[in-house]
């Protein structure tokens, strides 16, 4: 059988960053609660001219620059912070990147799990025709109410993945374990810009989905726990992944130490929760920071509140180090501009109704920007950086 998986992946985030130490001080909370208790250091915050579309396009651009567009006939855009109830955010990205007209483009939604549904679908498209390559983009802005328990777990970012036959980074193995249960742990009503969350319930729902998915994985013929060399879990905050590994160890009776996942945390500690992108930002971090992965098996767990889960595995390809992007990703993260708390709160509360024309101020230094609303439609454009770097 043809091996199919992630041929390349790249991450993008926002112009601004809020330091959680400042947020803690302002709230009269011990900063260790955020740094150690939640495992988070900072959170990315979009400018008025950034959103899931601009981050998604930014993440996909280096993939197209490196691999071209040949064979790309499908763009799957996963998000739970969509900008339109009807049109896929992928179509804005399609235009910004100058992708071929002969493509199918669609948006996937199931909380933070959407990107895994997109990835699994992409594997199916390529299995039908190994000449095809699929662009999967996950992009989200995590926003909770100011002053809520969820506030320090906000964040923003995107990961783009090119899915292809004979992949250079990670071959995804065919067995998956899945779990689904209707639970009110986290949702965002159509008329709300922030999520409604029962934080405690979301922790138990996550752990329940993990053990159900693991049991299903085993029943479906998945490998034994001792054959998995590293773990990469969805990280709404990185401490959650530590709880998950402990939970899986208790459930299986195996000894699983945090060394098996430590390298997955570097980017998410900085970005905050990136919802659909979070698992894949963890994967990017693992591939960028662990030099000894060739031929090793990674166990991945994707969780989406509401709630679903999927456990699956991938084999790291020899030579994966040549495709790593550690330097540019770290430079992007380090290059974010500090946002003070008053400006952060102003941005957090800003709303722009779709029935009023509005021009976004030019702030982002990324390749693409949200220009504003005109005639009820969202308008996007390439910045001078974007136009200076055509995709192919
Ligand atoms: N030093 C070190 N750790 C500290 C601390 C300190 N001074 N003060 C508190 N902590 C620890 C707590 O012991 C706790 O760790 P534990 O969970 O291992 O016991 C952790 O910090 C968080 O403290 P807690 O009191 O539980 O935080 P909270 O009630 O303010 O909120 C969440 C935590 C996760 C419920 C909240 O951030 C949230 O709702 N997040 C959004 C939902 C989410 O991401 N869900 C995940 C599944 S998708």
Boltz pocket constraint, residues with backbone or C-beta under 6 A from the ligand:
constraints:
  - pocket:
      binder: B
      contacts: [[A, 30], [A, 32], [A, 33], [A, 34], [A, 36], [A, 37], [A, 38], [A, 149], [A, 150], [A, 151], [A, 153], [A, 197], [A, 198], [A, 199], [A, 200], [A, 202], [A, 203], [A, 206], [A, 236], [A, 237], [A, 240], [A, 305]]
      max_distance: 6.0
